Amino acid sequence: MLEDESKSFMRFQRSWQSVRSEFVQTVPEEIALCEFDCRKVNCTVEEWKMCKRRIQKAAGELRPAA
């Protein structure tokens, strides 16, 4: 009986992971600032290279407000 419950749980877990991956994806840290904290929708490559907020974040100068 315990083995059947374990197999059932494992199937549920695999199904849940599959569904979750369709909706939730990890954002790479190097673009998280742009993705969540920037008002600009699109940047050119040149704008991205020169972005002061991104450069400061990479240098560790931006810290979350306490």
ROSE-4610 file (N, C-alpha, C; in Angstrom, 1 decimal, always signed):
// ROSE-4610
residu = [M/M/M/L/L/L/E/E/E/D/D/D/E/E/E/S/S/S/K/K/K/S/S/S/F/F/F/M/M/M/R/R/R/F/F/F/Q/Q/Q/R/R/R/S/S/S/W/W/W/Q/Q/Q/S/S/S/V/V/V/R/R/R/S/S/S/E/E/E/F/F/F/V/V/V/Q/Q/Q/T/T/T/V/V/V/P/P/P/E/E/E/E/E/E/I/I/I/A/A/A/L/L/L/C/C/C/E/E/E/F/F/F/D/D/D/C/C/C/R/R/R/K/K/K/V/V/V/N/N/N/C/C/C/T/T/T/V/V/V/E/E/E/E/E/E/W/W/W/K/K/K/M/M/M/C/C/C/K/K/K/R/R/R/R/R/R/I/I/I/Q/Q/Q/K/K/K/A/A/A/A/A/A/G/G/G/E/E/E/L/L/L/R/R/R/P/P/P/A/A/A/A/A/A]
num = [1/1/1/2/2/2/3/3/3/4/4/4/5/5/5/6/6/6/7/7/7/8/8/8/9/9/9/10/10/10/11/11/11/12/12/12/13/13/13/14/14/14/15/15/15/16/16/16/17/17/17/18/18/18/19/19/19/20/20/20/21/21/21/22/22/22/23/23/23/24/24/24/25/25/25/26/26/26/27/27/27/28/28/28/29/29/29/30/30/30/31/31/31/32/32/32/33/33/33/34/34/34/35/35/35/36/36/36/37/37/37/38/38/38/39/39/39/40/40/40/41/41/41/42/42/42/43/43/43/44/44/44/45/45/45/46/46/46/47/47/47/48/48/48/49/49/49/50/50/50/51/51/51/52/52/52/53/53/53/54/54/54/55/55/55/56/56/56/57/57/57/58/58/58/59/59/59/60/60/60/61/61/61/62/62/62/63/63/63/64/64/64/65/65/65/66/66/66]
x = [+0.8/+0.0/+0.9/+1.9/+2.8/+3.5/+3.9/+4.6/+3.7/+2.4/+1.4/+1.3/+1.2/+1.1/+2.4/+3.5/+4.8/+4.9/+4.4/+4.4/+3.5/+2.3/+1.3/+1.8/+2.5/+3.1/+4.1/+5.0/+6.0/+5.4/+4.4/+3.7/+3.1/+2.5/+1.9/+3.1/+4.2/+5.3/+5.8/+6.0/+6.5/+5.5/+4.2/+3.2/+3.2/+3.3/+3.4/+4.6/+5.7/+6.9/+6.8/+6.1/+5.9/+5.0/+3.9/+2.9/+3.6/+4.4/+5.0/+6.0/+6.8/+7.8/+7.1/+5.9/+5.2/+4.9/+4.7/+4.3/+5.4/+6.3/+7.3/+8.7/+9.4/+10.8/+11.7/+12.9/+13.9/+14.5/+14.6/+15.2/+16.7/+17.6/+19.0/+19.3/+20.2/+20.5/+20.9/+21.7/+22.2/+21.1/+19.9/+18.9/+17.7/+17.8/+16.6/+16.3/+17.4/+17.2/+16.4/+16.8/+16.1/+14.7/+14.5/+13.2/+12.2/+12.6/+11.6/+11.7/+12.8/+13.0/+13.1/+13.0/+13.1/+11.8/+11.6/+10.3/+10.4/+11.6/+11.7/+11.4/+10.6/+10.2/+11.3/+11.9/+13.0/+14.2/+15.4/+16.6/+17.4/+18.1/+19.0/+20.2/+21.0/+22.2/+23.1/+23.2/+24.0/+23.5/+22.2/+21.6/+21.9/+21.7/+22.0/+23.4/+24.3/+25.8/+26.1/+25.4/+25.7/+24.8/+23.9/+22.9/+23.5/+23.4/+24.0/+23.5/+22.2/+21.6/+22.2/+22.2/+22.8/+24.2/+25.0/+26.4/+26.6/+25.8/+25.9/+25.6/+24.5/+24.1/+25.2/+25.9/+27.0/+28.1/+28.3/+29.4/+29.1/+27.8/+27.4/+27.0/+26.8/+26.5/+25.0/+24.1/+22.7/+22.3/+21.7/+21.3/+19.8/+19.1/+17.7/+17.5/+16.4/+16.0/+15.7/+16.2/+16.0/+14.7]
y = [-1.2/+0.0/+1.3/+1.3/+2.4/+2.6/+1.5/+1.6/+2.3/+1.9/+2.5/+4.0/+4.4/+5.8/+6.6/+5.9/+6.5/+6.7/+5.7/+5.8/+6.9/+7.0/+7.9/+9.4/+9.5/+10.8/+11.2/+10.3/+10.6/+11.0/+10.3/+10.7/+12.1/+12.4/+13.8/+14.8/+14.5/+15.4/+15.7/+14.7/+14.9/+15.7/+15.4/+16.2/+17.7/+17.9/+19.3/+20.0/+19.4/+20.0/+20.4/+19.6/+19.8/+21.1/+21.1/+22.2/+23.5/+23.4/+24.6/+25.1/+24.3/+24.8/+25.5/+25.3/+26.0/+27.4/+27.7/+29.0/+29.8/+29.1/+29.8/+29.4/+30.4/+30.2/+31.1/+30.6/+31.4/+32.4/+33.6/+34.7/+34.8/+34.7/+34.8/+36.1/+36.1/+37.2/+38.4/+38.2/+39.3/+40.1/+39.6/+40.4/+40.6/+40.2/+40.3/+41.8/+42.6/+44.1/+44.7/+44.3/+44.9/+44.4/+43.1/+42.4/+43.0/+43.3/+43.6/+45.0/+45.7/+47.0/+48.2/+47.9/+49.0/+49.3/+50.6/+51.0/+50.9/+50.8/+50.8/+49.4/+49.3/+48.0/+47.3/+48.0/+47.5/+48.4/+47.8/+48.6/+48.1/+49.0/+48.6/+48.0/+47.3/+46.7/+47.8/+48.9/+50.0/+50.6/+50.7/+51.2/+50.3/+49.0/+48.0/+48.0/+48.2/+48.2/+49.4/+50.5/+51.7/+52.0/+51.1/+51.3/+51.4/+52.6/+52.9/+52.0/+51.8/+50.9/+49.5/+49.0/+47.6/+47.5/+48.5/+48.6/+48.7/+49.5/+49.7/+48.4/+47.7/+46.5/+45.4/+45.4/+44.4/+44.7/+46.0/+46.4/+46.3/+45.9/+45.7/+47.0/+48.1/+49.4/+49.5/+48.8/+48.9/+47.9/+48.3/+47.4/+47.6/+46.6/+46.7/+47.7/+48.4/+49.4/+48.6/+49.1/+48.5/+48.8]
z = [+0.0/+0.0/+0.0/+0.8/+0.9/-0.4/-1.0/-2.3/-3.4/-3.4/-4.3/-4.1/-2.8/-2.5/-3.0/-2.8/-3.2/-4.7/-5.4/-6.9/-7.4/-6.7/-7.0/-6.8/-5.6/-5.3/-6.3/-6.7/-7.7/-9.0/-9.5/-10.7/-10.6/-9.4/-9.2/-9.2/-8.6/-8.5/-9.9/-10.7/-12.1/-12.9/-12.8/-13.5/-13.0/-11.7/-11.2/-11.7/-11.7/-12.3/-13.7/-14.5/-15.9/-16.1/-15.3/-15.4/-14.9/-13.8/-13.2/-14.2/-14.9/-15.9/-17.0/-17.3/-18.4/-18.0/-16.7/-16.2/-15.5/-14.8/-14.0/-14.6/-14.9/-15.4/-14.6/-14.4/-13.7/-14.7/-14.2/-15.0/-14.6/-15.6/-15.3/-14.6/-13.6/-12.7/-13.5/-14.6/-15.3/-16.1/-16.3/-16.9/-16.0/-14.7/-13.8/-13.5/-13.4/-13.2/-14.3/-15.5/-16.7/-16.8/-16.5/-16.6/-15.6/-14.4/-13.3/-12.9/-13.0/-12.4/-13.3/-14.6/-15.6/-16.3/-16.5/-17.1/-18.6/-19.1/-20.6/-21.1/-22.1/-22.7/-23.5/-24.3/-25.2/-25.2/-25.2/-25.4/-26.6/-27.2/-28.2/-27.6/-28.3/-27.7/-27.1/-27.8/-27.4/-26.0/-25.9/-24.7/-23.6/-23.8/-22.8/-22.3/-23.3/-22.9/-22.0/-22.2/-21.5/-20.3/-20.0/-19.0/-17.6/-17.0/-15.7/-14.6/-14.6/-13.5/-13.6/-14.8/-15.0/-14.6/-15.0/-14.6/-13.1/-12.5/-11.0/-10.3/-10.8/-10.2/-10.3/-11.5/-11.7/-10.8/-10.5/-9.6/-8.1/-7.9/-6.5/-5.8/-6.6/-6.0/-5.7/-6.3/-6.0/-4.9/-3.9/-2.8/-2.5/-2.1/-1.8/-0.7/-0.8/+0.3/+1.6/+2.7/+4.0/+4.6]
